[in-house]
Amino acid sequence: MDLIDAHVHLYPIAVNRDPVGWATEHGEAHWAQLCTRKRKDGAPVQAFPTMAQLLFDLNAAGIRRAVLMGWYWERHATCVEHNRFYASCLQAYPTRFAAFATVHPDAGQKALDEIRRAKDAGFCGIGELSPHSQHVPLDEPVWHRILELAAELDMPVNLHVTDPASRPYPGRVDTPLADFIAMAKDFPKTNFILAHWGGGLAWAEAAAGLRNVWFDTAASPLLYGPEVWKKGPIGRVLFGSDYPLMLYPKTGAGHGFADLLAEAKAAGADDSIFRVNAATLLGIE
Ligand SMILES: [Zn+2]
């Protein structure tokens, strides 16, 4: 099978070795809160696999390619470090990975330069960004420049979206859904991938008909029941896991690639969701 997982996170060895210590040292408290926390039963929300482990897990699940997503870091230096790491992954396995570059808008021109550098290194998108978490208001001109450059370089922008109806968890950030609709309308030449089913926008009237908006399914089992696979607009949905997040904490299925694929297939997800939409949008066939 030639499946594409359009939403995977991977970190350099320095992060994996001591995620909490690394985050403290690098001023990335919000990431630490989201990614190094433990559930009530004491189990970590995610593991910190190496590139080799990711490849092993992809092979076991029959996933051909993983799209490596950056993170909405709080510091420009971290964005650069993460982008360099993904560039090395791309270089090592150009047919197994694709990558999205991350930036912090506070860096201004440096953020724009970083996007151009990433494009030259073979990155195919920008994200996962979260304007609401990165503390730069959406009406700041720097966002406009980033979104316009994304359109110019044909790099879709993946944005983290929180469903307003979702239950609270430590580090949860409110992301008003109307902001994403406004963004898509204000930047019609920029393609957006709204993560996590767009926080419900995938099946909302407000987003219907927006030609520059796609959705990914990252973390779906933690947020929604299997019925959502039937609800999204099929031509606009990209299969994504949010690996290495533990998707099925109650069953102990680990990162849960196999269970997620089974859930999606049982609900009728087809080749367009598993491969075609991502391949077409990202140009990575
Ligand atoms: Zn993610």
Boltz pocket constraint, residues with backbone or C-beta under 6 A from the ligand:
constraints:
  - pocket:
      binder: B
      contacts: [[A, 7], [A, 9], [A, 69], [A, 70], [A, 128], [A, 195], [A, 218], [A, 242]]
      max_distance: 6.0
